[in-house]
Each structure stands twice: as structure tokens, then as C-alpha cells.
Amino acid sequence: MEAEGYRGYCLESVAAAYDVVLITSDEPSWEVPFIKDCVVVPDPTDQAALSAAGRTLADRYKLAGVFTWTEWYLVSVARLARQLGLPTTAPEVMQACRNKATARSLFARHGVPSAASVSVRTRQEAQAAAERIGYPVVLKPAAHAASIGVIRVASTEQLPAAYEFAAQAAGLGTESTSVLVEEYLDGPEVSVECVTYQGETTVVAITRKTVSTPPFFEELAHSVDAADPLLDVVAPAARAAIGALGITNGVSHVEMRLVDGRPRLVEVNGRIAGDMIGHLVRLATGIDLPRVAADIACDRVPDLTPTRSSAAAIHLIYPETSGTLTALRYDGPRPPWLEQISFQRSVGDRLLLPPEGDMFSARIGFLITTGATAEDARHRGQEALRALTLDVAPHRVGPGTWAGPIG
């Protein structure tokens, strides 16, 4: 359900324009109406297995391009494209996007405003780095995504437990298993949705974000407004970051914070944003980012012409506390502005918030609303949320501790 709920719109969009052959980690189910063929590779980060699957499909069909919207597969898919002689941003560049330490060094080299950052391997190194940078700091895995393992640390007393939290997530990384200690950027968080074709980058939208209260960084809501006045403020920094990394082709999701009104880079993700942000962009502007990504992968000039000017918002549904989901239903009306409601959990499911859990174990679903402005869309989202019945029976998640809330 998670893949269908959050990425189904991508596959549907691409399949409307192209014959799609899929390399997937599981036997296809909901994907079947949108694909012509597939090869199952249990672990697409296994380069040898992925390359063999690509060669199998290349023997069957004349492939025009290959791309992924999955963060974990960016490097291996870029290597596959190169092996098949298909258009791609260089795998080394995708590696730099995936390794936040490498990205920070490139930002510094090219004068892109970012955050002070130190890569560490031990708690003692983390303590020393935090003291040099100055509290509060942020600890995060060097190669992860979805805010997993990311935590704000306000004092030296909090650092040992925070380091263990970040290091556990970092240990799952494929490009790096180190932890970063970074300057805390105090300001509103936004992302910039960009398209790069043959080295030229176009900023198509800005996403305003609502994140959880410290110490965690769970993303709770996003909104996109085609007429957002921040576009001109953030566009130069987004283009500079993409240029510093060397991205030549593809859709990028550039995260930053506005510190004293000026953009400071958090990271560049070399793929379409998650959390349905690409769908919000289409609702607000008419620009179809999955189709754009497919066109670029096939070395076709993408159509970036806006066909509408409105706004859309997504509210990501979390419980107030860890526990067992005992009731979940939407009782309200379905006005035209309530574009979508999606639940990825069912009654009886166990929900686990950070620090014991993450977005995959805690998130219940989402709802999407539209409006003339982002404020309209967000207000309508709050109205829809009030019609949601959501009950959780709390439970303990560790010796003498409770998890939550994050909002």
C-alpha cells in the first residue's frame, strides 16, 4: 500500500506516455495495469543483479531510458543506465547526492550557503564536534532519507543517547555508515522542486513544510502554491546547489531552511520528492514531474509549461502517541477540494513513534486538499482533519518510557 499510495501517481503518469518495463523488488500487483513487462530483483541495490535484470529487458525491448524515484536506488540505477548506454547523470554525482558529507564539502567548495558539518565515527568524536560547532546541533546519518535517524541535540547531556539514535540508522546506509554533526539551521523549512535538462536547471515550484517539534524532524504537512513569492528568493540557491553537485539531467528535490530570510542548504535529493509532493505540484501548476523525469531519461525536451495557477496541500496523519490503532474512519463530507484521502494502516495495527519508530512505523495516512492559495488549501486540510475519527490505545515502548507526541 505504501508504494501504491505514495508513488502510484508516478507510474500512472509515465505509463500514459510510455510503455513501461519494470525492475521491482516484489512481484507486481497494483502495478500490473501500467506495465508491459517486469523483472523481480529482491535487492535493487545489488548492482550485479540489477545489471543482469537490465540486460534481460534490453534483450527483449529497445529501451529508451531508465530512471527511479526511489532514494535508495539512485546510484545503482545511474550505473545501470550508463551500462546500457542510456542518458543519465553520472553515478558519481548520484553518489554525492546520497552522501551528505560529500555534498556539504561540494557546497563549501562552490560557495553554496549550507551548514557547518563534521563527519564522525564515535560518540567521543561527535561530542568534540558538537562543542566546536556549538549547541544546538543536529545529528543525522550521512546516507539516509525521510528524516530517519535525524535528531536535534540541545546540550552535551543529550548527546550520548542522540548519537546512538543516529548511529543505529546510519548503520543501514549503503553509501556511508558515518554520522554527521551539523549546525542547527533555525528557520522555516522549504523544498525547491527543480528540473535539470542538459545542464540547465528550471525551478518549477517551492514546497512549504511543517515539521514536528524538536528533537525529531518528522514531516507533518506540505503545501505548494504556484504563485509563492519565495520562488525568486530560493531559486538561485537551489540552482547553485545542483550545479555544485554536478547534476546534469533529472528532477531534484532541494531541501533548505530560511535563516534570517536567507536560504541555507540542507540537502539535494536527486529524484522526485516523496510524500506526494510531485502530485501537489501538478495540482498547483499543471506540471507533471513524473512525465518530465521520464522524458529526460529518454533524452526528450521536457514540457515545463504551467497550465494552472492554484495551490494544494497534504496533511500527513500521525498518532499522538505510540500504541494500537483502535478506530480509523473519515466521517465528513467529500467536497471537491478534498482531493484524496489515503490510509496505510488498519484497526489493530501497532504504531510506533520516534525514537523507537520512524515514519514507516508511525504514519497512518494522508489527505490532500486544494485551494486558490496555500493558506486556503491548508485551512481546508485542518477542516478535513476534524472530521477524522482516530483512536489509539497507548502502550509502553521501553522500560519506563513513552513515545510521542511528535506534532
N, C-alpha and C positions, 0 to 999 in steps of 0.2 A: 504494500500500500504506500509506503513512504516514497518509493521510486515513482510510482504512478501518480501519487498525489502532488509531488513537487516537481517532477520532470516530464510528466505525461504531455504537457502542452508543448514541450520542446520537440519530442518525437513526432507528435501530430503535425506540427508546423513543417518540419523538414520533410515528412512523408507526403505532404500536399504538393511538394515541388520536385521531389527526387524519389527514385527507387532506392530504398534503404536496405542494406545488408548489415546485420548487427553482430558485433562481438560482445557477448554478455557473460556474466559470471553465473547466471542461473538460467534454467530452461525458461524461455519466454512464455508469458501468459497474457497479460493485458497488451503487450507489445505486438502480438500476432497480427492484428488488422493493419498495422502500419509498416510491416517489414516484408521483404521479399525472401530473405534467407537469413540464417544466423549460424554462428559457431559458438559453442559454450566453452569458455576458458575459466575455470574456477577461480584463478587469481590473475587478473589482467596486469598486475604489476610484475608478474613473471615474464620477463622480456622474451625469453625463448618461446614460451607457449603462445604469447600474444603474436609474435612474429610468424609462427607457424600458422596460426589462425588467419592472419592477414594474407599470407601466401596462398592458403587454401581458397579464400574468397577471390583473390586476384586471378587464380587459375580458372575460376568459374565465371567471372564477370570482368568487364572493363571498368575498373574503379576510377572515379573522377576525383575523389578526395576522401580524407578521413579526419575526424575530429571527435573530441569528447567534451562533455560538460561536467565530468566528474573530477574533482580536485586531485584525488589520489592517483589518477591515471595520466596526468598531463605529460609527464616526462616519457613514459613508455609509449604513449600514443604518438608523440612527436618523433620518437625514434622509429616507430613503425612507418610513419609517413615518409620519413627520409629513406628507409629501406625499400619502400615501394616506389620511390621516385615521385612522390606526390607533394603538393605545396605544404609548407609548414614553417612556423617559427622554429628556429634551431632548438634542438633538445637541451643544449647548454643554457639557453635563455629560459626555457621552462624550468630547468633545474634551479636557476637563480630565483625565479618566482616562488618556487616551493621552499627554498631555504631562506628564511627571513634574515639570517645573519649575512648571507651573501647580498641580499637585496639592500640591507642597510649600508653595507660598505659601498655599493654602487651608487646609492643615493648620495652618500657623503662625497664620493669622488666627483659626481656631476653637479653638486650644489643643490640638490633637491631637499627642501626642508623636511626633516624627519625627526627622529628621537634619538637621544643618546642610547647606545645599546652595547651590551657586553655578553659574549657567549661564554657559558660556564659549564663545568662538568661535575662540580661538587657543591655541597652546601656551603663549605667554607669559602669557595670562590664566589658564590652568589652573595654571601654576606659582605665580602670585601667590595664587590662591585656595587651593591646597594649603598654602601657607605660612601663610595666615591661619587655616585650619581646623586644621592640624596633622596630621602623618603618624601612622599610615597613613590614606590616603583611598581612596575608590572613584571611578573614572571610569566613566561609563555614557552611552549615548545618551539623549537626553531623550524620545525616542518610538520605543522598540523593545520587544522581548519576548524570552522564552526565554533570558534571560541573555546574549544576543548582544551583544558589544561591551563587556561589563562586566568590569572588571579592578581588582584591589586593588593599590595603589601604596604601597610601604613607605618610599621615600626619594626625594629630589629627583633622584638619578641615574636612577631607573627611570621618571621621569615622561615624558620625550620619547617613548620607544617606546610607553608605555601610552597616551599621548594619541593617537598615530597609530592605534593599535588601536581605540580607542573612536570616534575621528572617522570612520574608514572605515565602521563600522557606522552611525553617526549620519547619514551622508550618504544612507543609503537610507530615512530616515524620511519620512513624508508629513505628519505634524502639526508636526514640528520637526526640524531638522538640527543642532541645537546639542548640546554635550556638557555633562554635569553633573559637577562635582567635589563629592563629598559626604563627610561624616563617616563613618568606618567604624564600623558598629554591631557590637560584639563580643559575640556570644552566639548561642545556638541559633536557627535559623530555623524558623518555622512559617507556615502559612497558615490563614486562617479562612474557611470556606465559608458564605456568607450569602445569604439570600433577602429581598428587599425588595418589598413589595406595598403600593401606595397610601401610600408614605412610612413604613411600619412595617417594621423590619428584624428578622429572626429569624436567630440563629446556629444552624446545623444541625450543624456538625462542625468539628473542627480537624485539620489535617494536619501531622504532624511530618516534617521534611525532613532528608535527608542530602545535603550539597553537597561538591564537590571541594575539595581543599586549595588554598590561595592559589597563584597570584594570580587564578585563574578561579573562576567560580561555577556550574559545570555541576551540574545536579541529578541525583543518582545514585539516590535512593530516596525513597519517601514511605510513610507509614503513617497510617491512620485508625482510631481506637478510639472507639466510641460512648460509652464511659464515661471519656474522657480528663479528668483533673482540671484541666487547663489551661483548659477551656472557660470557666469563670467568671472566670479571670484575664484572658483576651484579649477576651472578648465586648464589654465596654464600649468598648475602643479601636477595635474593628472597627466598631461601630455609629457611633461618633463620626466616624470617617474617612468612612464612607458618607454621613453627614449633612453633613459639611463640603463634600463634592464636590457634593451635591445630587441624588444618585441616588434616584429615586422608585419605580422598578419594575425587577425583574430579579434574576438571580443574579450575585453578586460573589465574586471570589477575592481576599481581602485578605492581602497578604504583610507579615510583620513579623518582627522579631528581639526576643528577650527579653534585655535588657541589665540585669544585676543583678536578674533575675527580673521585670522590668517591661517591658511591650510598647512597642516603638518602631516606627512605621510605615515600611515600605519602599515599598509602592505598593498601589493598588487597581486590580484588573483587572475591568472591567465585563462579565464573561461567565463561563461555566462554566470551571473550571480545566482545563488540559491534563494530559498525562501520565496519563490515565485516572483522575484523582482523583475525578471525579464517579462513576465506576464503583465506586471504593473506598468512597465514601460510601454508595452503595446496598447494597453487600455488608455494610457495618458497621451501618447504621441502617435500611435499607429505604426511605429517602427517595430518590425518583427525580428528580434535579436537571434532566435534560433535559425530562422531562414538566412539572416545575414551571416551567421557563423558558417552555415553550410555553403553559401555562395563563395565566401572567402576560401574555404577549404578546397573548393573546386576551381579556384583562381578566376572567379567571376566578380565583376564590379558589384558591390552590394548596393541595394536601394535604401538610402538613409533619408528619404523624403518624409517629413512628418505629414500625417493625413488627418490629425486631430489635435486639439489643444484642451486637455482637461486634466483630471487627477484621479489617482487610485491609491488605496491603502490596504495593507494586510495587517491583521492583528493575530499574533501567534499565541495560542492558548496554552497556558501552563497552570498547574495546580498551585494553591497557596502553600502546600506542604507535601512532603513525600507521604505516600500511602496507597491504598487500594481504591480504584475508581468505582464508586457505588451508584452513580447516576450521571447520565450524559444525554442531553437532548436539547434541541432548539425549538422553543415554543412560540416564537414570534412570527409576524407576517414575513412574506418574501417580496419586498418592494423591488423595483427594477434596479435600484442602486446597490442591493445586496447581491453582488455578482457571483459569489461562491462561498459555500461552507463545506469544509472537509474535516472529518475526524479520522485520525490514525490509531486511536485507542478505542477499546470497548470496555463496557462494565465488567469488572473483575480483574482488569489489568493492574499490575503493580507499577507505580510511578515513583521515580527516584530523582530528586533534585541534586544539584551540586552541593557539597563536594563529593558525595558518594556516587552521584549520577551525572548525566550530561543531557544535552538536548535530545539525544536519541532515546533516553530512558524516561524523560520527563515531559516532553511536549505531547499535547493531546490532539492538536489540530490547528486549523486556522480559519479565518473568514476574511473575505475581500470585499471592499466597498468602493464605490466610485463617487465622484462629485465634480463640481465645476472647479474647485480648488482643493488643495491638500487638506486644508482645515475642514472643509465640508466632508471630505471622504473620511477623515479621522473621527469627526463628530458622529457620523453615521455608524462607524465601526463601534464606537462606545455604545450607541443605541442598540445595535445588534447584540453586543455582548451582554447587555442587561436582560435580554430575552433568552439567554443560555442558562440551562439548569446543569450545574456541575457540582457534584458532591464527591469528596474524598475522605475515606476513613484513615486518619493518620496512623502511622506506626513508627516505632523507633528504628533507626538505620544503623546504629552503632552504640557502643557502651555509653549510656547516659547522654546521648546527643539526639537532636532532632535536625532534620534537613528542611530548609526553606524558611520564609518565602524568598523568592528571587526578585519579585516585582515591587 
